[in-house]
Amino acid sequence: MNLTTLLLIVLIYMSLMIISMFIEEVKLRIAFYLIVALGTLCFINLYLTFTYYIKLRNEPGIAGAPGPKGDQGSKGDQGGCSYATKCGIDGSRPMIVNAVNAMYQINKKCLNDPNLDTCGDKETLDKANPLHQQINLLEKIANETSMSKEQFRKKINVCLEDPEGCL
């Protein structure tokens, strides 16, 4: 309790003592004192109840014995990235470029950086530009996927055969 609260309580009891002096009859004065005493006990009871409730509700209790073992849960997903610290497939670009190279027989340098210097001729450059965009899209998907590396390899082939079915 701080000083302000203590002074307020003293002021209340002083005013109750002054009120009791206006009561002439002794039996009524004793009844008044008993009512004040019972009111004080009720106030103290409420104060202690709320104080200890607030104090104890945030403290953990005594640890009990462990309960019975429960049923085993269902089996989780295999190799999903939802439980991993990092999603995506590392080193996905070389894997994608190799698959595109195997399917279209276009130089890997040309697929990574399509221009006349790396591709050699305009016909190869025209084939490499949309494939370069497809490689970038697949790389973005690989960095955000929860698929395994093998599942993603299969998806590469599906995406290269049907770019619309890739998304």
C-alpha positions as CSV (number, residue, x, y, z in Angstrom):
1,M,0.0,0.0,0.0
2,N,1.3,3.5,-0.8
3,L,0.9,6.6,1.4
4,T,-2.1,8.0,-0.5
5,T,-4.1,4.8,0.1
6,L,-3.2,4.8,3.8
7,L,-4.2,8.4,4.2
8,L,-7.5,7.8,2.4
9,I,-8.3,4.9,4.8
10,V,-7.4,7.0,7.8
11,L,-9.6,9.8,6.5
12,I,-12.6,7.4,6.0
13,Y,-12.2,6.1,9.6
14,M,-11.9,9.6,11.0
15,S,-15.2,10.6,9.2
16,L,-16.8,7.4,10.5
17,M,-15.7,8.3,14.1
18,I,-17.1,11.8,13.7
19,I,-20.4,10.3,12.4
20,S,-20.5,8.0,15.4
21,M,-20.3,10.9,17.8
22,F,-23.7,12.1,16.6
23,I,-25.3,8.8,17.7
24,E,-26.6,9.4,21.2
25,E,-27.9,6.0,22.1
26,V,-25.2,3.5,23.2
27,K,-26.8,0.4,21.7
28,L,-27.0,2.1,18.3
29,R,-23.5,3.3,18.5
30,I,-22.3,-0.2,19.3
31,A,-24.3,-1.5,16.3
32,F,-22.7,1.2,14.1
33,Y,-19.2,0.1,15.2
34,L,-20.1,-3.5,14.5
35,I,-21.3,-2.6,11.0
36,V,-18.1,-0.6,10.4
37,A,-16.0,-3.6,11.7
38,L,-17.9,-6.0,9.4
39,G,-17.5,-3.6,6.4
40,T,-13.8,-3.5,7.1
41,L,-13.5,-7.3,7.3
42,C,-15.4,-7.6,4.0
43,F,-13.2,-5.0,2.3
44,I,-10.0,-6.8,3.6
45,N,-11.4,-10.1,2.4
46,L,-12.1,-8.7,-1.1
47,Y,-8.7,-6.9,-1.3
48,L,-6.8,-10.1,-0.3
49,T,-8.9,-12.2,-2.7
50,F,-8.2,-10.0,-5.7
51,T,-4.6,-9.5,-4.8
52,Y,-3.8,-13.2,-4.5
53,Y,-5.9,-14.1,-7.6
54,I,-3.9,-11.6,-9.7
55,K,-0.6,-12.8,-8.3
56,L,-1.3,-16.5,-8.6
57,R,-3.0,-16.6,-12.0
58,N,0.2,-15.8,-13.9
59,E,2.4,-18.3,-12.0
60,P,2.7,-21.9,-13.1
61,G,1.7,-24.5,-10.5
62,I,3.6,-27.5,-9.3
63,A,4.3,-29.9,-12.2
64,G,2.3,-33.0,-11.9
65,A,3.0,-36.5,-13.1
66,P,2.9,-37.1,-16.8
67,G,-0.4,-38.4,-18.1
68,P,-1.1,-41.5,-20.1
69,K,0.5,-41.8,-23.5
70,G,-1.9,-40.8,-26.3
71,D,-2.5,-42.4,-29.7
72,Q,0.1,-42.0,-32.4
73,G,-0.7,-39.2,-34.8
74,S,-1.0,-39.5,-38.6
75,K,2.1,-39.7,-40.7
76,G,3.3,-36.3,-42.1
77,D,4.2,-35.3,-45.6
78,Q,7.5,-36.7,-47.0
79,G,10.2,-34.1,-47.6
80,G,7.8,-31.1,-47.5
81,C,9.3,-27.8,-46.9
82,S,6.6,-26.6,-44.6
83,Y,8.7,-28.0,-41.7
84,A,12.1,-26.9,-43.1
85,T,13.8,-23.7,-42.2
86,K,14.2,-22.8,-45.9
87,C,12.0,-23.6,-48.9
88,G,13.1,-24.0,-52.5
89,I,15.6,-26.2,-54.4
90,D,19.3,-25.2,-54.3
91,G,21.1,-25.0,-57.6
92,S,18.0,-25.3,-59.7
93,R,19.1,-23.2,-62.6
94,P,21.8,-25.6,-63.9
95,M,19.3,-28.5,-63.6
96,I,16.7,-26.5,-65.6
97,V,19.3,-25.4,-68.3
98,N,20.5,-29.0,-68.6
99,A,16.9,-30.3,-69.2
100,V,16.3,-27.5,-71.8
101,N,19.6,-28.3,-73.5
102,A,18.8,-32.0,-73.7
103,M,15.3,-31.3,-75.1
104,Y,16.1,-28.6,-77.6
105,Q,19.9,-29.1,-78.3
106,I,20.6,-25.4,-77.8
107,N,23.9,-24.2,-76.3
108,K,23.8,-23.6,-72.6
109,K,25.5,-20.2,-72.9
110,C,22.8,-19.2,-75.4
111,L,20.0,-20.4,-73.0
112,N,21.5,-18.5,-70.1
113,D,22.2,-15.2,-72.0
114,P,20.4,-15.1,-75.4
115,N,22.2,-12.8,-77.8
116,L,23.8,-13.1,-81.2
117,D,27.3,-13.5,-79.7
118,T,26.4,-16.6,-77.6
119,C,23.8,-18.1,-79.9
120,G,25.6,-17.6,-83.2
121,D,22.6,-17.0,-85.6
122,K,19.2,-15.3,-85.5
123,E,17.3,-18.6,-85.8
124,T,18.8,-20.0,-82.7
125,L,18.4,-16.7,-80.9
126,D,14.6,-16.7,-81.7
127,K,14.3,-20.2,-80.3
128,A,16.4,-19.3,-77.2
129,N,14.5,-16.1,-76.1
130,P,11.2,-17.8,-75.1
131,L,13.1,-20.7,-73.6
132,H,15.2,-18.2,-71.5
133,Q,11.9,-16.7,-70.2
134,Q,10.7,-20.2,-69.4
135,I,13.9,-21.0,-67.6
136,N,13.5,-17.8,-65.5
137,L,9.9,-18.8,-64.6
138,L,11.0,-22.3,-63.6
139,E,13.8,-21.0,-61.5
140,K,11.4,-18.7,-59.7
141,I,9.1,-21.7,-59.1
142,A,12.0,-23.7,-57.8
143,N,13.0,-21.1,-55.3
144,E,9.5,-21.0,-53.8
145,T,8.5,-24.7,-54.1
146,S,7.9,-27.3,-51.4
147,M,8.4,-30.1,-53.9
148,S,11.3,-32.5,-53.7
149,K,14.1,-32.3,-56.3
150,E,12.8,-35.4,-58.2
151,Q,9.2,-34.0,-58.3
152,F,10.6,-30.7,-59.7
153,R,12.6,-32.5,-62.4
154,K,9.3,-34.1,-63.6
155,K,7.6,-30.7,-63.5
156,I,10.5,-29.2,-65.7
157,N,9.6,-31.7,-68.5
158,V,5.9,-31.0,-68.2
159,C,6.5,-27.2,-68.3
160,L,8.8,-27.5,-71.3
161,E,6.3,-29.6,-73.3
162,D,3.3,-27.5,-72.3
163,P,4.2,-24.0,-71.0
164,E,0.5,-23.1,-70.3
165,G,0.2,-26.2,-68.1
166,C,3.2,-25.2,-66.0
167,L,1.4,-22.6,-63.9
